[in-house]
Amino acid sequence: MLLYHFTPVVHIQKIISLGLLYLVESDLGLMKRFAAPSCVWLTTDPDPTGKHGLNLCHAEKEAIRITVEIPDDDVVIWSDWATENGMKSNWRRSMYESGGGRKATDTWRMVFRPVVAAEWTKIENLQTGEVYDFSDAGRIYHQDFFEFTQDYVPAAVENMAKRLTRGFAPCVTEEDVHSHLVSRFARQTACGDSAKREYGAWLSETGFTAYVFDMVYVSLIIVGGFCMGTVKKPFRDEERAVINLRAVA
C-alpha cells in the first residue's frame, strides 16, 4: 500500500541518519500520554496543504513528503482503531477539528512499528522540488544522536522531578536517568539489544546522562526545588557514534 508521511525540513536529515520513521504518541486521549501503543502516522492523501493538523504545528510539517510502501496487513485505519480502543467522543471531535474534518481523518493510517528505509520510495521537498538521496540511510552520527535524544529531555526531566518532589530523592540516580533515556530510545525505534547497548554507551561517553540528571535539579530550582548541579557539555565534537539500526531491529 502506498502511503505518505510529512515532516519539517529540520527533521529530514535526522530521519535519514536513523534510517527509519520512528514511533510517536498515538494520541488516544488527552489526559494520559502513551495510553496506547506508539505508532508512525501516515495518510493516503499526497497533498498536505492545510490538512491533517500539519498546518497547526510551529514547524513547517507540510514541507517534506516521504512516500512509503507498506504491506497491507501492517496498516491500521485510524477511525477503526479509535473506535476499537474506546476513544472518547469529545477527544475524537477535537481530532476531527484539528485534522481538517472527517474527510481528512478518513485518510489517516497507522503502523505500530518503525517504517525502515527499505520501505521508503521517495523523499521530496514540496516547497523547493528537491528530491533527497537516502541511499546511506541508517548511519547515525553523534550529532544525530544528540538531536534525537533532545526530544526525550523534557519527559525525562518531568518524570524524575516528580519522583523527587514525591519524596523519592534518595532513589533518583544518574543510573535512573540513563535507564529512562535508553527505554524511550528503544520504544521509539523498536531497536534490538545491540542498538540499546550502543546508545547507552554513547550516553555515558558523551556525558549526556549527567547533563539530563543536572537538568532535573535545574527544573526543581525553577519550581522552588533543591540544588543545581553543573551542566556538562553533552558531547565532544570529535566523538562520533555510528550504528545501523536496520541491522539490529
N, C-alpha and C positions, 0 to 999 in steps of 0.2 A: 504494500500500500504506500503510495506517495504522499508524504506529509511535509509540513513546514514548521520551522521553529524560528522565532525572531528574537534578536538581541541587539544591544547597542554596540557601536564601533569599539568602545573601550574594552569590551569583553572578548572580542573575537580572537585576539592573539592568545589569550589565556585558554580559551576553549580549544584552539588548535594545539597548544602546548600539552594540554591534558589528554587530548585525543578522544574526548568524549563530551557529550552533553550530560552534565551531572544532575543528580536528583535534588529537587527543591520541595518546599512545602506544597501539599496538595489542597490546602485551603478548604477543609471540610467544614470548619466552623470558625467563628471569630474569637471565642473566649479561650480556646486551648490550642496552642501551636502543636503541630505534628500529632494531631488527634487521629490521623490515618497515615498509612504508608506514604513516603515521599514519591515524587514522580517527575518525569520530564513532560512539560506541556507542549503540545503540538496542535496543529489545526489543518483541516483540509483546504483552507482558504489561502491562496497565494498572495492576496492583496491585504496588507495590514492596515491600510490607511484609515485612521480614526476608529478602529475597531479593536475588540479583544482586550480592552483596558490598556493597551500598549501606549496610547497617547496620554495616559494619566501619569506615567512614570516620569521622574525627573530626567532620566537618561533617555536618549532617543532610541527606544526599543524597536521602532519601526525601520531602523536603518539597515540592518543586516538580515538577510533571509538565508537560512540553512535548509536546503532540501534534503530530505532523508527518505529512505525506502525501508519500511519496517514490515516484518511478517504480520499478516492479518491477525493471527492468533495472539500476538503480543499487544495489540492495540485495544484500548478500552474507550468507549464513548462516554464522555463526561456526564451527560444528562442521565444516562443509565446508572453510572457509578454513584452519582449524587443521590439518586432515589434509593438504590440498594443499601447505601451507607447511612441513610436517615438524615440527610442534610436538612436543617430547619428551614421552613418556608421563608422566614424573613431574611436569612442569610442568602438563600437562593435568589430571592428578588434582588438583593444587593449585587450578586454576581451578574444577573441579567443586566442591571442598570449600568454597572461599571464596564461590562464586557461588550456593550453595544446592542443589547437586545437579544431576544430568543433566536433570531436568525443567525446572529454571530455565534452565540454559545452552542448552537446545534452543530457547529463545525469543530468544536473542541474535542481533542483526543488526548489520551494519557497513556504513557508507557511507564511501568513501575520497575524500571531498571535503567541504567545509563544507556544512552544511544552512542555507540562507538563509531570511530571514524570510518570503519569499513562499511557502515550503513549510510554515510553521507554521500550525496551525489553532486552537490554544488553548493558553494558559499559565495554569495554576491552582496555587494553594497548597492542597495536600491536607489541611493541618492547620487552616487558617482558612476555606477555601472561597473565598478571594479569587481573582478572575479578572483577569489583568493585561492592560492595554492595550498593544499593541505596534505601534500604527499609525505611530509615529515611529521605528521600529527602523532602525538603521543610522547614527545620528548619534553619532559618537564625540567626547567632550569630553576635555579634558586630564586630568581625574581618572580617567576610564576608561582612558585610555592608560597612566597611571601604574600603576593596579591590574593591568591586563593584562600590563604589562612586568615587574612584580614577580615574576610566575611564572617568568620567564626568569633572574632574577638568580642563584639557586643554580647553575644549569647553566653560566651564563657564567663565574661565579667559579671553579667547579671546572675548567672547560676551560682557562682562562687560567692558573690557578695550576699546573696540571700542566705547561704549557709552560714556565713559569718554573723549576719545580723540575727540569726535564729539561735546563736549561742554555740555554734559548732566550730569556732575559730581554731581550737587545737587540732581539729581533724582536717583542716584545709591546708594542703601542702602543694609544692610545685608538682609533685607526682600526680595529685588530683587534677591539676590543670592540664598536665601533659596527657593524661588518660582521656580527659574530656575532649581535647582537641583532636586526638587520634580517632576517637569514637565518631566525632562529627565528620571527619575526613572520610572514614570508612563508610559511613551512612550515605554521604552524598555521592561517592564514587563507586560504591559497592565493590571495592577493590579486594584483592586477596591478602593473605598474611604477609607476603613478601613486600607488597607495597606499603602496608601499615608499618612494617619494621623500617623501611627506607624513610618513610615520612617521620616516624618517631625519632630516628637518628638525626634527621635534618633539624627537627625542633630543638633537640639537645645541643647539636653542634653550633647552631646559629644563635642560641640564647633566646629563641622565641618563646619558649615556655616561661622563662624567667620574666621576659617582657610582659606577657599576659598576666602572670602572677602579680607583678608590680601594679599593673593596671587595675587589678581587683582592689588593691588598697587605695589607689588613687581615687577610684569611684566611691569608696567608703568615706574618704575625706570630703569629697564633694557633697555627700549627703550627711555629713556630720559624723563620719566614722572614725577609724583608728589611726594607723600610721602609714606613712608613704615610703615605699622602697625606692631604690634608684632604678630608673628606666634604662634598660640596656639596649644597645644597638641590636636590632633583631637579626641581622645577618651581615657578614663581611662581603664586600664586593667581589673579592677574589674567589669566594667559595661558590661552588656550583654543584647542585644535586641533579642527577639525571635518572629518570625512571620511565619505563614504558608500561603504562597501566594495562594496555591491551594484552600484554604478555602474562599478566598475573591475575586479571579479573576473573 
